[in-house]
């Protein structure tokens, strides 16, 4: 993200979540606020010309992956809440809407993001007449000058109790060392100092090295990479699944589920008449302490 402006990637992601709600049946992820958060101009354009989101070889695959990662994150959160977790931290929240349709009484939601993106989101919430419940806490952070752990404590995340984190659509834009160091900072909060980690963990997505992809999918990935690079938000970090799993266990995440394209398609996209599915460039991890 360029200094002083909100994330344009966040808007593109929100547009595709809204397109999923209009175009795809059955829904993989049902977000009733998706069309309201993108703003009236984009919502009207999407309703009038939904076919624009079917163009190009990567559009359906990308839309499927964005729907899948939100669904998997919220399913994992539900499991964590069932185990007693009462704190949910949305890292790089962008225009994510979970906090404003939160079905879990007693669950506190903390949204962590760059101040410019967070201010822009709050304008969108007001413009879309989306109420901000008392259970939501905004946690603006400038990673150049602030430490994540300090910010989490300052906004009221209780380090003695387990927390569950989602971190979607961020790690590909970071150097791999930055991703791993951040996950290391999250691990103690996921465990909680007095609660033994029951339910605590993190869901995040990541990209595999482009050279590991089949030729056609590699070409599609390069198209996407050019788009985000031209927008000033280039991809930087890639992980080998086996090496990432080993690193996560070293950081304190004892239970790691790493879902690739085949697993995601089998779980969420089987037997669809529209053939909506994900590719193999992106993977989703559920890591529990």
VOBA-1610 file (N, C-alpha, C; in pm, whole numbers, padded with zeros to 5 digits, always signed):
BEGIN
Unk+00084-00119+00000Unk+00000+00000+00000Unk+00087+00124+00000Unk+00056+00222-00083Unk+00132+00345-00088Unk+00103+00431+00035Unk+00206+00500+00081Unk+00194+00580+00203Unk+00085+00685+00189Unk-00002+00695+00292Unk-00101+00800+00297Unk-00230+00772+00224Unk-00246+00652+00166Unk-00371+00623+00098Unk-00422+00487+00141Unk-00551+00469+00126Unk-00608+00339+00162Unk-00572+00234+00057Unk-00597+00107+00094Unk-00560-00004+00007Unk-00660-00021-00107Unk-00613-00008-00231Unk-00700-00034-00345Unk-00729-00182-00360Unk-00637-00265-00312Unk-00662-00409-00313Unk-00784-00443-00230Unk-00802-00375-00117Unk-00918-00401-00032Unk-01048-00376-00107Unk-01052-00272-00189Unk-01172-00245-00267Unk-01197-00354-00371Unk-01092-00398-00439Unk-01109-00503-00539Unk-01157-00633-00477Unk-01104-00665-00360Unk-01149-00785-00289Unk-01297-00774-00253Unk-01337-00658-00200Unk-01477-00639-00162Unk-01569-00647-00283Unk-01525-00594-00397Unk-01605-00604-00519Unk-01628-00749-00558Unk-01528-00832-00545Unk-01544-00972-00583Unk-01631-01048-00484Unk-01625-01010-00356Unk-01718-01071-00261Unk-01861-01034-00296Unk-01882-00908-00335Unk-02016-00866-00376Unk-02057-00937-00505Unk-01965-00953-00599Unk-01997-01024-00723Unk-02035-01168-00695Unk-01969-01231-00599Unk-02006-01368-00562Unk-02151-01375-00515Unk-02192-01275-00438Unk-02330-01276-00388Unk-02430-01262-00502Unk-02395-01187-00607Unk-02487-01168-00719Unk-02483-01281-00822Unk-02365-01335-00847Unk-02346-01423-00963Unk-02357-01572-00933Unk-02320-01612-00814Unk-02298-01755-00790Unk-02405-01818-00703Unk-02451-01935-00745Unk-02546-02016-00668Unk-02507-02162-00680Unk-02499-02232-00566Unk-02519-02182-00430Unk-02401-02096-00384Unk-02430-02010-00286Unk-02325-01926-00230Unk-02229-02011-00146Unk-02101-01984-00161Unk-02001-02046-00075Unk-01988-01966+00054Unk-01993-01835+00042Unk-01986-01746+00158Unk-02095-01641+00143Unk-02185-01637+00239Unk-02300-01548+00231Unk-02274-01423+00314Unk-02252-01312+00246Unk-02225-01185+00312Unk-02333-01085+00272Unk-02436-01068+00356Unk-02545-00978+00321Unk-02506-00831+00317Unk-02388-00797+00367Unk-02341-00657+00365Unk-02246-00630+00249Unk-02219-00729+00167Unk-02116-00717+00063Unk-02144-00602-00033Unk-02269-00586-00074Unk-02301-00482-00171Unk-02305-00343-00108Unk-02332-00336+00020Unk-02339-00206+00086Unk-02201-00149+00117Unk-02104-00235+00148Unk-01972-00187+00188Unk-01891-00135+00070Unk-01925-00175-00053Unk-01843-00133-00168Unk-01877+00008-00216Unk-01984+00066-00165Unk-02023+00200-00207Unk-02128+00197-00316Unk-02216+00296-00320Unk-02331+00292-00411Unk-02293+00291-00558Unk-02190+00363-00598Unk-02153+00368-00740Unk-02108+00231-00789Unk-02021+00167-00713Unk-01974+00034-00754Unk-02085-00070-00742Unk-02171-00056-00643Unk-02281-00150-00629Unk-02376-00140-00748Unk-02407-00018-00791Unk-02495+00000-00907Unk-02430-00056-01033Unk-02301-00029-01051Unk-02232-00080-01170Unk-02229-00232-01171Unk-02212-00292-01055Unk-02209-00437-01046Unk-02345-00497-01077Unk-02450-00434-01027Unk-02585-00485-01055Unk-02619-00472-01204Unk-02576-00361-01265Unk-02611-00336-01404Unk-02526-00418-01502Unk-02400-00445-01463Unk-02311-00516-01555Unk-02233-00626-01482Unk-02304-00723-01427Unk-02233-00830-01355Unk-02142-00912-01445Unk-02169-00909-01576Unk-02087-00986-01669Unk-01942-00939-01670Unk-01918-00815-01626Unk-01779-00766-01622Unk-01692-00849-01528Unk-01757-00917-01433Unk-01682-00998-01339Unk-01665-01142-01386Unk-01707-01171-01506Unk-01686-01301-01566Unk-01577-01297-01672Unk-01528-01177-01703Unk-01431-01163-01810Unk-01291-01201-01763Unk-01214-01255-01855Unk-01075-01288-01826Unk-01062-01427-01767Unk-00947-01489-01787Unk-00929-01627-01743Unk-00919-01644-01592Unk-00881-01539-01519Unk-00859-01557-01375Unk-00978-01514-01289Unk-01074-01442-01347Unk-01180-01383-01264Unk-01259-01486-01184Unk-01311-01593-01245Unk-01388-01690-01165Unk-01302-01758-01058Unk-01176-01789-01092Unk-01089-01855-00995Unk-01061-01765-00876Unk-01036-01637-00903Unk-01007-01543-00795Unk-01130-01522-00709Unk-01246-01505-00772Unk-01369-01486-00696Unk-01396-01608-00607Unk-01372-01727-00661Unk-01392-01849-00583Unk-01299-01853-00463Unk-01173-01816-00484Unk-01077-01823-00374Unk-01112-01723-00264Unk-01154-01603-00302Unk-01189-01502-00202Unk-01310-01546-00121Unk-01408-01606-00186Unk-01524-01658-00114Unk-01483-01772-00022Unk-01397-01860-00074Unk-01355-01976+00004Unk-01279-01936+00129Unk-01186-01841+00117Unk-01106-01809+00234Unk-01189-01743+00343Unk-01288-01660+00305Unk-01375-01601+00406Unk-01459-01710+00473Unk-01511-01803+00394Unk-01592-01911+00450Unk-01509-01998+00545Unk-01390-02035+00504Unk-01306-02121+00588Unk-01266-02048+00715Unk-01234-01920+00705Unk-01199-01842+00824Unk-01315-01836+00922Unk-01435-01811+00872Unk-01549-01797+00962Unk-01594-01932+01018Unk-01577-02040+00941Unk-01604-02173+00995Unk-01505-02206+01107Unk-01377-02173+01086Unk-01277-02199+01189Unk-01303-02114+01313Unk-01345-01989+01292Unk-01381-01904+01406Unk-01495-01966+01486Unk-01597-02015+01417Unk-01711-02076+01486Unk-01665-02192+01573Unk-01570-02271+01521Unk-01515-02381+01601Unk-01441-02328+01723Unk-01366-02219+01705Unk-01293-02159+01816Unk-01388-02105+01922Unk-01494-02039+01879Unk-01593-01988+01973Unk-01656-02103+02051Unk-01683-02213+01982Unk-01737-02330+02048Unk-01645-02386+02155Unk-01514-02361+02137Unk-01416-02407+02236Unk-01393-02305+02346Unk-01462-02191+02338Unk-01453-02093+02446Unk-01385-01962+02413Unk-01338-01944+02289Unk-01270-01820+02252Unk-01369-01704+02250Unk-01328-01590+02306Unk-01414-01473+02311Unk-01349-01349+02249Unk-01234-01369+02182Unk-01163-01259+02119Unk-01126-01300+01976Unk-01164-01215+01882Unk-01135-01240+01741Unk-01065-01118+01686Unk-00946-01137+01630Unk-00866-01027+01577Unk-00857-01044+01426Unk-00907-00943+01354Unk-00905-00946+01208Unk-00787-00861+01163Unk-00683-00926+01118Unk-00561-00857+01076Unk-00575-00812+00931Unk-00537-00686+00905Unk-00554-00635+00769Unk-00699-00642+00727Unk-00786-00587+00809Unk-00930-00610+00795Unk-00987-00559+00663Unk-00929-00454+00605Unk-00983-00403+00479Unk-01131-00372+00493Unk-01210-00420+00397Unk-01355-00401+00400Unk-01428-00528+00445Unk-01362-00610+00522Unk-01427-00729+00578Unk-01547-00686+00662Unk-01657-00762+00655Unk-01780-00722+00723Unk-01820-00812+00839Unk-01738-00910+00875Unk-01781-01003+00980Unk-01825-00931+01106Unk-01748-00831+01147Unk-01775-00765+01275Unk-01914-00704+01282Unk-01975-00677+01167Unk-02104-00606+01160Unk-02221-00702+01135Unk-02189-00831+01130Unk-02291-00936+01122Unk-02254-01052+01215Unk-02178-01019+01317Unk-02128-01117+01415Unk-02243-01189+01484Unk-02255-01321+01469Unk-02367-01393+01529Unk-02339-01443+01670Unk-02220-01416+01725Unk-02179-01477+01852Unk-02186-01376+01967Unk-02286-01387+02053Unk-02293-01297+02170Unk-02168-01316+02256Unk-02111-01205+02299Unk-01995-01213+02386Unk-01861-01218+02314Unk-01863-01226+02180Unk-01737-01228+02106Unk-01695-01086+02073Unk-01578-01047+02121Unk-01523-00916+02087Unk-01442-00927+01958Unk-01456-00828+01872Unk-01386-00828+01744Unk-01295-00706+01738Unk-01169-00730+01708Unk-01070-00624+01695Unk-01025-00620+01549Unk-01039-00504+01486Unk-00996-00488+01347Unk-00864-00411+01343Unk-00761-00476+01293Unk-00627-00417+01285Unk-00599-00379+01141Unk-00562-00253+01118Unk-00532-00211+00981Unk-00457-00078+00983Unk-00407-00042+00865Unk-00339+00086+00850Unk-00439+00200+00875Unk-00397+00308+00938Unk-00491+00416+00970Unk-00566+00471+00850Unk-00501+00485+00734Unk-00569+00540+00617Unk-00679+00447+00568Unk-00650+00317+00566Unk-00751+00221+00522Unk-00865+00214+00622Unk-00833+00222+00751Unk-00936+00214+00852Unk-01028+00337+00849Unk-00972+00454+00828Unk-01054+00575+00818Unk-01147+00567+00697Unk-01094+00520+00586Unk-01174+00501+00465Unk-01286+00400+00488Unk-01255+00291+00559Unk-01359+00191+00588Unk-01470+00251+00675Unk-01434+00330+00772Unk-01536+00387+00859Unk-01627+00481+00780Unk-01572+00548+00680Unk-01657+00627+00591Unk-01752+00538+00513Unk-01703+00425+00466Unk-01788+00331+00392Unk-01898+00274+00480Unk-01864+00242+00603Unk-01966+00190+00695Unk-02077+00293+00715Unk-02038+00418+00738Unk-02138+00523+00757Unk-02219+00543+00630Unk-02152+00546+00514Unk-02223+00566+00389Unk-02318+00454+00355Unk-02285+00333+00400Unk-02372+00218+00374Unk-02473+00193+00484Unk-02482+00285+00579Unk-02575+00272+00695Unk-02554+00138+00766Unk-02427+00102+00784Unk-02391-00021+00854Unk-02351+00017+00996Unk-02428-00028+01092Unk-02402+00006+01232Unk-02275-00062+01282Unk-02201+00009+01365Unk-02082-00047+01430Unk-02122-00086+01572Unk-02129-00216+01601Unk-02172-00258+01735Unk-02066-00230+01841Unk-02108-00232+01966Unk-02015-00206+02076Unk-01908-00314+02087Unk-01931-00429+02027Unk-01835-00539+02035Unk-01714-00519+01944Unk-01714-00413+01862Unk-01606-00389+01766Unk-01510-00284+01821Unk-01379-00315+01809Unk-01275-00219+01844Unk-01183-00202+01724Unk-01162-00078+01683Unk-01069-00049+01573Unk-00929-00030+01630Unk-00833-00092+01564Unk-00694-00086+01609Unk-00606-00040+01495Unk-00597+00091+01472Unk-00509+00141+01366Unk-00363+00118+01402Unk-00285+00078+01303Unk-00143+00052+01329Unk-00060+00097+01210Unk+00048+00164+01241Unk+00149+00198+01143Unk+00270+00111+01173Unk+00292+00008+01088Unk+00396-00089+01116Unk+00536-00027+01111Unk+00547+00093+01054Unk+00676+00159+01051Unk+00717+00213+01189Unk+00617+00243+01272Unk+00648+00309+01400Unk+00593+00236+01521Unk+00506+00135+01503Unk+00442+00069+01616Unk+00463-00082+01610Unk+00470-00143+01727Unk+00479-00288+01735Unk+00339-00347+01747Unk+00316-00457+01677Unk+00185-00522+01679Unk+00144-00561+01820Unk+00234-00621+01895Unk+00198-00667+02029Unk+00159-00550+02119Unk+00226-00437+02103Unk+00190-00320+02183Unk+00050-00271+02148Unk+00020-00267+02018Unk-00111-00220+01975Unk-00221-00313+02025Unk-00200-00443+02015Unk-00301-00539+02061Unk-00333-00517+02209Unk-00230-00499+02288Unk-00253-00477+02431Unk-00322-00343+02455Unk-00281-00241+02381Unk-00337-00107+02402Unk-00487-00102+02371Unk-00532-00179+02271Unk-00674-00174+02235Unk-00758-00270+02318Unk-00694-00350+02403Unk-00771-00431+02496Unk-00775-00579+02470Unk-00692-00630+02380Unk-00684-00775+02365Unk-00624-00833+02493Unk-00695-00925+02554Unk-00655-00983+02683Unk-00555-01095+02658Unk-00429-01070+02690Unk-00324-01168+02663Unk-00335-01291+02752Unk-00417-01286+02855Unk-00431-01402+02942Unk-00531-01503+02888Unk-00610-01462+02790Unk-00713-01549+02733Unk-00683-01576+02586Unk-00721-01694+02535Unk-00689-01725+02395Unk-00765-01636+02298Unk-00699-01604+02189Unk-00761-01525+02083Unk-00751-01603+01953Unk-00845-01575+01865Unk-00840-01633+01731Unk-00818-01519+01632Unk-00731-01543+01534Unk-00693-01441+01437Unk-00729-01486+01296Unk-00770-01390+01214Unk-00773-01413+01069Unk-00679-01311+01006Unk-00612-01356+00899Unk-00512-01272+00833Unk-00520-01304+00685Unk-00618-01245+00619Unk-00651-01284+00482Unk-00605-01179+00383Unk-00544-01227+00273Unk-00507-01137+00165Unk-00391-01045+00196Unk-00306-01082+00290Unk-00196-00994+00331Unk-00060-01056+00304Unk-00040-01182+00340Unk+00096-01238+00338Unk+00163-01233+00200Unk+00090-01243+00087Unk+00161-01234-00041Unk+00229-01099-00064Unk+00185-00996+00008Unk+00242-00863-00011Unk+00359-00836+00083Unk+00392-00934+00168Unk+00499-00918+00267Unk+00617-01008+00232Unk+00735-00968+00278Unk+00849-01058+00272Unk+00822-01177+00364Unk+00875-01292+00328Unk+00846-01413+00406Unk+00892-01399+00551Unk+01005-01333+00574Unk+01053-01315+00711Unk+00955-01232+00793Unk+00894-01132+00730Unk+00796-01048+00800Unk+00673-01130+00838Unk+00626-01212+00747Unk+00511-01299+00776Unk+00540-01389+00895Unk+00655-01455+00894Unk+00686-01548+01002Unk+00705-01476+01135Unk+00768-01360+01134Unk+00787-01287+01259Unk+00653-01241+01316Unk+00560-01202+01227Unk+00427-01162+01273Unk+00352-01279+01333Unk+00358-01394+01267Unk+00293-01513+01322Unk+00352-01550+01457Unk+00483-01530+01471Unk+00545-01554+01601Unk+00493-01461+01709Unk+00461-01337+01672Unk+00403-01243+01768Unk+00260-01282+01806Unk+00188-01342+01711Unk+00049-01378+01737Unk+00036-01502+01826Unk+00133-01593+01818Unk+00120-01722+01885Unk+00091-01711+02035Unk+00162-01624+02111Unk+00130-01615+02254Unk-00012-01564+02281Unk-00060-01474+02197Unk-00198-01426+02213Unk-00298-01535+02180Unk-00265-01617+02080Unk-00355-01728+02046Unk-00366-01826+02161Unk-00256-01848+02230Unk-00256-01944+02340Unk-00319-01887+02465Unk-00288-01762+02497Unk-00336-01705+02623Unk-00247-01752+02737Unk-00218-01663+02829Unk-00123-01695+02935Unk-00180-01788+03040Unk-00312-01789+03058Unk-00369-01871+03165Unk-00467-01976+03113Unk-00494-01977+02984Unk-00604-02060+02936Unk-00558-02183+02858Unk-00429-02201+02839Unk-00381-02322+02774Unk-00412-02331+02626Unk-00456-02222+02565Unk-00472-02219+02420Unk-00599-02278+02365Unk-00696-02314+02451Unk-00816-02380+02401Unk-00885-02295+02295Unk-00886-02344+02171Unk-00955-02276+02062Unk-00874-02170+01992Unk-00763-02126+02049Unk-00687-02016+01991Unk-00610-02058+01866Unk-00591-01963+01775Unk-00518-01995+01653Unk-00530-01884+01552Unk-00497-01918+01428Unk-00497-01821+01319Unk-00534-01889+01189Unk-00608-01817+01105Unk-00632-01858+00966Unk-00567-01754+00877Unk-00489-01800+00779Unk-00431-01707+00682Unk-00414-01777+00549Unk-00403-01700+00445Unk-00378-01754+00313Unk-00239-01712+00266Unk-00187-01788+00171Unk-00054-01756+00119Unk-00043-01808-00023Unk+00062-01765-00091Unk+00088-01807-00228Unk+00209-01899-00233Unk+00201-02001-00319Unk+00316-02087-00343Unk+00406-02021-00447Unk+00533-02061-00456Unk+00621-02003-00558Unk+00563-02022-00698Unk+00559-01918-00780Unk+00499-01930-00914Unk+00561-02041-00998Unk+00691-02066-00980Unk+00757-02168-01061Unk+00709-02309-01029Unk+00637-02325-00917Unk+00585-02457-00882Unk+00449-02485-00947Unk+00391-02385-01015Unk+00258-02399-01072Unk+00264-02460-01211Unk+00156-02529-01251Unk+00145-02571-01391Unk+00149-02450-01483Unk+00187-02472-01607Unk+00215-02362-01699Unk+00097-02266-01713Unk-00024-02319-01733Unk-00141-02233-01753Unk-00171-02152-01629Unk-00164-02217-01511Unk-00192-02144-01388Unk-00081-02043-01357Unk+00041-02075-01398Unk+00149-01980-01378Unk+00125-01854-01461Unk+00078-01872-01584Unk+00049-01757-01669Unk-00063-01673-01610Unk-00167-01739-01555Unk-00277-01666-01493Unk-00229-01590-01370Unk-00141-01653-01291Unk-00087-01586-01174Unk-00007-01462-01214Unk+00072-01473-01321Unk+00151-01359-01364Unk+00062-01243-01408Unk-00054-01273-01464Unk-00149-01168-01500Unk-00195-01094-01376Unk-00230-01170-01272Unk-00273-01109-01147Unk-00160-01031-01083Unk-00040-01087-01085Unk+00074-01020-01025Unk+00100-00884-01091Unk+00082-00879-01222Unk+00101-00752-01293Unk-00002-00649-01249Unk-00126-00693-01230Unk-00231-00600-01187Unk-00197-00536-01053Unk-00159-00618-00957Unk-00133-00564-00824Unk-00004-00484-00823Unk+00092-00523-00905Unk+00216-00446-00914Unk+00189-00308-00973Unk+00106-00303-01076Unk+00071-00175-01137Unk-00008-00086-01040Unk-00078-00148-00945Unk-00153-00072-00846Unk-00066-00027-00728Unk+00062-00062-00734Unk+00153-00021-00627Unk+00158-00114-00509Unk+00102-00234-00523Unk+00100-00331-00413Unk+00151-00466-00464Unk+00281-00477-00494Unk+00333-00599-00558Unk+00338-00718-00463Unk+00327-00838-00520Unk+00349-00960-00444Unk+00498-00971-00409Unk+00524-01015-00284Unk+00662-01024-00238Unk+00697-01160-00178Unk+00601-01226-00116Unk+00633-01344-00036Unk+00564-01471-00083Unk+00640-01580-00087Unk+00587-01710-00128Unk+00642-01817-00034Unk+00564-01923-00015Unk+00605-02028+00076Unk+00589-02166+00013Unk+00683-02253+00043Unk+00666-02395+00018Unk+00581-02452+00131Unk+00475-02527+00101Unk+00385-02574+00207Unk+00454-02653+00318Unk+00543-02746+00283Unk+00608-02827+00386Unk+00697-02741+00476Unk+00772-02650+00416Unk+00859-02564+00495Unk+00778-02472+00585Unk+00666-02420+00534Unk+00581-02332+00614Unk+00524-02409+00733Unk+00477-02532+00710Unk+00424-02612+00819Unk+00526-02633+00930Unk+00650-02661+00892Unk+00755-02680+00991Unk+00780-02551+01069Unk+00780-02438+00999Unk+00801-02310+01066Unk+00689-02280+01164Unk+00567-02309+01127Unk+00453-02282+01216Unk+00462-02365+01343Unk+00502-02489+01331Unk+00515-02573+01450Unk+00627-02522+01540Unk+00734-02474+01481Unk+00842-02416+01560Unk+00795-02291+01634Unk+00705-02216+01572Unk+00654-02094+01635Unk+00553-02121+01745Unk+00507-02245+01758Unk+00415-02280+01865Unk+00276-02321+01821Unk+00254-02331+01690Unk+00124-02378+01640Unk+00132-02529+01621Unk+00075-02602+01716Unk+00092-02748+01719Unk+00007-02820+01616Unk-00104-02759+01576Unk-00198-02827+01486Unk-00215-02740+01361Unk-00166-02789+01249Unk-00165-02712+01125Unk-00241-02787+01017Unk-00343-02723+00962Unk-00416-02776+00847Unk-00390-02682+00731Unk-00331-02734+00623Unk-00294-02653+00507Unk-00375-02703+00388Unk-00466-02619+00339Unk-00558-02659+00234Unk-00514-02604+00100Unk-00489-02693+00006Unk-00460-02653-00131Unk-00584-02655-00217Unk-00564-02630-00345Unk-00678-02620-00435Unk-00767-02742-00436Unk-00709-02860-00442Unk-00790-02982-00447Unk-00875-02998-00322Unk-00814-02972-00205Unk-00888-02985-00079Unk-00999-02881-00069Unk-00971-02758-00110Unk-01073-02653-00104Unk-01188-02685-00199Unk-01155-02729-00319Unk-01261-02763-00415Unk-01347-02878-00364Unk-01284-02979-00306Unk-01360-03092-00254Unk-01450-03050-00138Unk-01402-02957-00057Unk-01477-02914+00061Unk-01592-02821+00025Unk-01571-02729-00070Unk-01666-02620-00090Unk-01726-02611-00231Unk-01667-02675-00330Unk-01710-02652-00468Unk-01749-02780-00542Unk-01768-02887-00470Unk-01805-03013-00534Unk-01948-03007-00587Unk-01969-03072-00701Unk-02104-03090-00758Unk-02174-02959-00792Unk-02100-02859-00833Unk-02160-02734-00877Unk-02186-02739-01027Unk-02300-02686-01069Unk-02330-02683-01212Unk-02255-02571-01283Unk-02210-02468-01209Unk-02140-02356-01272Unk-01990-02376-01281Unk-01940-02483-01225Unk-01799-02519-01229Unk-01708-02415-01164Unk-01765-02335-01073Unk-01684-02242-00995Unk-01585-02323-00911Unk-01457-02283-00911Unk-01356-02357-00837Unk-01233-02269-00820Unk-01143-02314-00731Unk-01019-02242-00709Unk-00906-02310-00785Unk-00798-02235-00806Unk-00679-02290-00866Unk-00581-02337-00760Unk-00454-02348-00797Unk-00355-02403-00704Unk-00251-02301-00658Unk-00266-02173-00696Unk-00166-02074-00656Unk-00180-02034-00510Unk-00302-02028-00460Unk-00326-01986-00322Unk-00364-02102-00234Unk-00319-02097-00111Unk-00352-02199-00012Unk-00401-02131+00115Unk-00473-02206+00198Unk-00530-02152+00322Unk-00488-02240+00438Unk-00436-02176+00542Unk-00387-02248+00660Unk-00476-02218+00779Unk-00510-02322+00853Unk-00572-02309+00985Unk-00468-02363+01084Unk-00412-02276+01166Unk-00307-02316+01260Unk-00355-02290+01403Unk-00354-02393+01483Unk-00399-02381+01624Unk-00283-02412+01718Unk-00287-02348+01833Unk-00178-02367+01930Unk-00202-02494+02011
//
